[in-house]
Amino acid sequence: MDNQAWMEALRDFAATSRFREGGGIVTDLDGTAVHEHEGRIVIPHNVSHALQRLNEQGHPIAINTLRFPMSVIGTFGQEWYAITNAPLPLISLNGSLIGNLKESASGSILFEETEAHVLSNDDIEEVLTGVEGLISNGVNQLLVFYYPRDWRLGELVWTPDCDRVEHVRHKYLSASDAFCGDVDRLRRRLAECEICMMFLLIEQPFDHLMAYQHIKPSSFITSNGIDKLDGLQRFAARNGIDPADWLGAGDSPMDNFLRDVGLAVHVGATPLEFDGQRKTVKVRDSLEFGDVLAALSQLP
């Protein structure tokens, strides 16, 4: 979409919504508001500058991401916090864990939970039954990631193959711990804490799977009905806001919260089915998304 088209959409959104009266911005992170540059995940300057300007104008900022809180904090938490210098709403783990990034007395960034939805024992057993079935059918390059409600525990990874533990540790540097063993050992570890989300990943080519092994090569599991859209709706209800007065941005089919916002910004080349309540625009990348935000902040 060319600049003139999205400028017209911005003006129309501002004119037909209550954005000027305190509507906000809710955005995905990876591929949307941040990008990789020289091996580092960074917030483009024009994105951070525009968000800071919008926040100073009275527009709240919120993050809606698959990332777990420790990952957000460890990669660019300080930069995000600097945008508002106030508690920053974070909808994480596909809507299952909601809270705020806050600065401690020592200056470090912490996560403070306001709401969580955890997997039930039945949910976890259903996943483990599927894991056992995959392993019995020869899919031993399976990894199970899980994310406890206690954000300080970070990301934990299990592999059924103990010869692959070091590979997993070196490849997935964000993980707090990687361990191996049979499914019963995984079951015991899962029982040690409340779990918000699990993630199944098959590290082998999809074409190499037999017909009876064809699940999605990667699958995210949350409590029934919990996703990014539900997370935004619960966040909005708690804070008394109408997402139809907000701009939302995302880049993947996981970003279904875009269908609830007033102005949906699709970032990148992937076609998305989620149109905004009022307007939808498409931009090439996070840099052009920054241009959209800057233009919004400069509307009279």
SELUM-471947 format. One line per 5 residues: number of its first residue (from 1); their letters; for each residue x, y, z of C-alpha. Coordinates in Angstrom, 1 decimal. Each point is the difference from the previous one (the first is absolute). Layout:
<recs>
NUM = a = X Y Z | ...;
</recs>
This chain:
<recs>
1 = mdnqa = 0.0 0.0 0.0 | 1.4 3.4 -1.0 | 0.5 2.8 2.5 | -3.0 2.0 -1.3 | -2.3 -2.9 0.6;
6 = wmeal = 1.0 -0.6 3.5 | 0.0 3.7 0.8 | -3.6 0.1 -1.1 | -0.8 -3.0 2.2 | 1.7 1.7 3.0;
11 = rdfaa = -2.0 3.2 -0.5 | -3.2 -1.9 -0.3 | 0.7 -2.1 3.1 | 0.8 3.1 2.0 | -3.1 1.7 -1.2;
16 = tsrfr = -2.4 -2.9 0.6 | 1.3 -1.4 3.3 | 0.8 1.4 3.4 | 3.7 -0.5 -0.5 | 0.7 3.7 0.6;
21 = egggi = -1.8 -0.3 3.4 | 2.6 -2.6 1.4 | 0.0 -2.9 -2.4 | 3.2 -2.0 0.1 | 2.4 -2.3 -1.9;
26 = vtdld = 0.2 -3.7 0.5 | 2.7 -1.8 -2.0 | 1.7 -3.3 -0.5 | 3.8 0.0 0.3 | 2.0 -2.3 -2.3;
31 = gtavh = -0.4 1.0 -3.7 | -2.3 2.8 1.0 | 1.4 2.6 2.3 | 3.5 -1.4 0.3 | 2.4 -1.6 -2.6;
36 = ehegr = 3.4 -1.7 -0.1 | 2.9 2.2 -0.8 | 3.6 -1.2 -0.1 | -0.9 -3.0 2.2 | -1.9 2.1 2.6;
41 = iviph = -3.8 0.4 0.5 | -0.6 3.7 0.0 | -2.8 2.5 0.0 | 0.3 2.2 -3.0 | 0.7 3.6 1.1;
46 = nvsha = -3.0 1.4 -1.9 | -2.3 -2.6 1.7 | 1.3 0.9 3.5 | 0.0 3.7 -0.7 | -3.6 0.0 -1.4;
51 = lqrln = -1.3 -2.2 2.9 | 1.6 2.3 2.5 | -1.6 3.1 -1.6 | -3.4 -1.8 -0.1 | 0.3 -0.9 3.6;
56 = eqghp = 0.9 3.6 0.9 | -3.2 1.0 -1.8 | -2.0 -2.3 2.4 | -0.2 -3.1 -2.1 | 0.8 -3.2 2.0;
61 = iaint = 2.3 -2.7 -1.4 | -0.4 -3.7 0.5 | 1.9 -3.1 -1.3 | -1.8 -3.2 -1.1 | 2.6 -2.7 -0.7;
66 = lrfpm = 0.7 -3.7 0.1 | 3.2 0.7 1.8 | 0.2 -0.7 3.7 | 0.7 2.9 2.5 | 3.6 -1.0 0.7;
71 = svigt = 0.7 0.0 -3.8 | -1.5 3.5 -0.4 | 2.0 1.3 3.0 | 3.2 -1.7 -1.1 | 0.0 1.3 -3.6;
76 = fgqew = -1.5 3.5 0.0 | -1.9 0.5 3.2 | 1.9 3.0 1.0 | -0.5 1.7 -3.4 | -3.7 -0.7 0.1;
81 = yaitn = -0.3 1.3 3.5 | 1.8 3.2 -1.0 | -2.7 0.7 -2.5 | -2.6 0.7 2.8 | 2.1 0.1 3.2;
86 = aplpl = -3.0 -1.5 1.7 | -1.4 -3.5 0.4 | -0.3 -1.5 -3.5 | -2.9 -2.4 -0.7 | 1.1 -3.4 -1.3;
91 = islng = -2.3 -2.7 -1.4 | 2.3 -2.9 -0.3 | 0.1 -3.8 -0.7 | -2.9 0.2 -2.6 | -2.3 1.8 2.4;
96 = slign = 0.5 -2.3 3.0 | 2.1 2.3 2.2 | -0.8 3.7 0.4 | 1.7 2.6 2.1 | 2.4 3.0 -0.1;
101 = lkesa = 3.7 0.5 -0.5 | 1.1 2.2 3.0 | 3.3 1.5 1.1 | 1.3 -1.2 3.4 | 1.7 2.2 2.5;
106 = sgsil = 3.4 -1.2 -1.3 | -1.0 1.0 -3.6 | -0.5 -3.5 -1.4 | -3.2 -0.9 -1.8 | -2.4 -2.5 1.6;
111 = feete = -3.3 -1.5 -1.0 | -3.1 0.4 2.3 | -2.9 -2.3 -0.8 | -3.5 1.2 -0.1 | -1.7 -3.0 -1.5;
116 = ahvls = 0.9 -3.6 -1.1 | -1.7 -3.0 -1.6 | 1.8 -3.3 0.6 | -0.3 -3.4 -1.6 | -2.1 -2.5 1.9;
121 = nddie = 1.3 -3.5 0.8 | -2.3 -1.3 -2.8 | 1.5 2.5 -2.4 | 3.5 -1.2 0.8 | -0.9 -3.7 -0.1;
126 = evltg = -1.5 0.5 -3.5 | 3.3 1.5 -1.1 | 2.0 -2.7 1.5 | -2.1 -2.7 -1.6 | 0.7 1.6 -3.4;
131 = vegli = 3.7 0.1 0.9 | 0.1 -3.7 0.9 | -1.8 -0.8 -3.3 | 2.5 2.0 -2.0 | 3.0 -1.6 1.7;
136 = sngvn = -1.5 -3.5 -0.5 | -0.3 0.8 -3.7 | 3.6 0.9 -0.3 | -0.1 3.8 0.4 | 2.9 0.3 2.5;
141 = qllvf = 1.2 3.4 -1.2 | -2.9 1.5 2.0 | 0.5 2.8 2.5 | -2.5 1.2 2.6 | 0.4 3.5 1.2;
146 = yyprd = -2.0 1.2 3.0 | -0.6 3.3 1.8 | -0.8 0.1 3.7 | -2.3 2.6 1.5 | 2.9 1.1 2.2;
151 = wrlge = 1.7 2.1 -2.6 | 3.4 -0.2 1.8 | 0.2 -3.7 -1.1 | 0.2 1.1 -3.6 | -0.1 -2.6 -2.8;
156 = lvwtp = 0.6 -3.7 0.6 | 0.7 -2.6 -2.7 | -0.3 -3.8 -0.1 | 1.4 -2.4 -2.5 | -0.5 -3.8 0.1;
161 = dcdrv = 3.5 -0.5 -1.4 | 2.7 0.7 2.6 | 2.6 0.1 -2.8 | -1.7 3.2 -1.2 | 0.0 2.0 3.3;
166 = ehvrh = 3.2 1.9 -0.8 | -1.3 0.8 -3.5 | -3.2 1.4 1.5 | 1.9 2.1 2.5 | 2.2 1.5 -2.7;
171 = kylsa = -2.8 0.6 -2.5 | -2.6 1.4 2.4 | 2.0 2.5 2.1 | -3.2 1.5 1.4 | -0.8 -3.2 1.9;
176 = sdafc = 0.6 0.1 3.8 | 0.5 -3.8 -0.1 | 0.0 -3.0 -2.4 | -0.4 -3.5 1.3 | -0.7 -3.5 -1.3;
181 = gdvdr = -1.6 -3.3 0.9 | -3.2 -1.9 -0.5 | -3.4 1.5 -0.1 | -0.6 -0.8 3.7 | 2.9 2.2 0.9;
186 = lrrrl = -1.5 2.8 -2.0 | -3.3 -0.6 1.7 | 1.6 0.3 3.4 | 1.8 3.2 -0.9 | -3.2 1.5 -1.4;
191 = aecei = -1.8 -0.8 3.3 | 2.5 2.2 2.0 | -1.6 3.3 -1.1 | -3.0 1.5 -1.7 | 0.5 0.2 -3.8;
196 = cmmfl = -1.4 2.8 -2.2 | 1.1 -1.3 -3.4 | 1.7 -2.9 -1.7 | 1.6 -0.1 -3.4 | 0.7 -3.2 -2.0;
201 = lieqp = 2.7 0.1 -2.7 | 1.0 -2.7 -2.3 | 3.6 0.5 -1.2 | -0.1 -2.0 -3.2 | -1.3 0.8 -3.5;
206 = fdhlm = -3.7 -0.1 -0.3 | 0.3 -2.1 -3.2 | 1.8 -2.7 2.0 | -3.1 -0.6 2.3 | -2.2 -3.0 -0.7;
211 = ayqhi = -3.7 0.7 -0.7 | -1.0 -0.9 3.6 | 2.6 2.4 1.4 | -1.3 3.1 -1.8 | -0.7 2.4 2.8;
216 = kpssf = 1.2 3.6 -0.4 | 3.8 0.1 0.2 | -0.5 2.6 2.8 | -3.0 0.3 2.3 | -0.8 2.4 2.8;
221 = itsng = -2.3 -1.3 2.8 | -1.8 2.3 2.4 | -3.1 -0.5 2.1 | -3.2 -0.4 -2.2 | -1.0 3.2 -1.7;
226 = idkld = 3.1 2.0 1.1 | 1.9 1.8 -2.8 | 1.2 3.5 -0.9 | -3.6 1.2 -0.8 | -1.4 -1.3 3.3;
231 = glqrf = 3.0 1.5 1.8 | -0.7 3.4 -1.5 | -3.7 -0.2 0.8 | 0.7 -0.9 3.6 | 2.6 2.8 0.3;
236 = aarng = -2.5 2.4 -1.5 | -2.8 -1.0 2.4 | 2.3 0.3 3.0 | 1.1 3.5 -1.0 | -3.3 1.3 -1.4;
241 = idpad = 1.1 0.6 -3.5 | -1.5 -0.6 -3.4 | 2.5 -1.6 -2.5 | -1.9 1.5 -2.8 | 1.6 3.3 1.0;
246 = wlgag = 3.5 -1.6 -0.1 | 2.5 -0.6 -2.7 | 1.3 -3.6 -0.1 | 3.0 -1.5 -1.9 | 1.1 -3.5 -0.8;
251 = dspmd = 1.7 -2.2 -2.6 | -1.1 -3.6 0.4 | -3.2 -2.2 0.1 | 0.4 -0.1 3.8 | -0.8 3.7 0.1;
256 = nflrd = -3.8 -0.4 0.0 | -0.4 2.8 2.5 | 0.1 2.3 -3.1 | -3.6 -0.8 -0.8 | -1.1 1.9 3.2;
261 = vglav = 2.0 3.2 -0.4 | -1.3 3.0 -1.9 | 3.0 0.3 -2.3 | 1.9 -3.2 -0.8 | 3.5 0.3 -1.4;
266 = hvgat = 1.3 -3.1 -1.8 | 3.8 0.0 0.0 | 2.0 -2.0 -2.5 | -0.8 -2.2 -2.9 | -2.1 -2.7 1.7;
271 = plefd = -3.7 0.4 -1.0 | -2.2 0.4 3.1 | -3.8 -0.6 0.2 | -0.6 2.4 2.9 | -1.5 3.3 -1.0;
276 = gqrkt = -0.4 2.9 2.5 | -3.4 1.1 1.1 | 0.4 3.3 -1.9 | 3.1 -0.2 -2.3 | 2.8 -2.3 -1.0;
281 = vkvrd = 3.3 1.0 -1.5 | 3.0 -2.1 -1.2 | 3.7 1.1 0.4 | 3.2 -1.6 -1.2 | 1.9 -0.3 3.3;
286 = slefg = 0.5 1.4 3.5 | 1.7 3.1 -1.4 | -3.1 0.9 -2.0 | -2.1 -0.8 3.0 | 2.1 2.7 1.8;
291 = dvlaa = -1.0 2.4 -2.8 | -3.7 -0.8 0.6 | 0.4 0.7 3.7 | 1.9 3.2 -0.7 | -2.8 1.2 -2.3;
296 = lsqlp = -2.6 -0.9 2.5 | 1.8 2.0 2.7 | 0.1 3.1 -2.3 | -3.7 0.0 -1.0 | -1.5 3.4 0.9;
</recs>
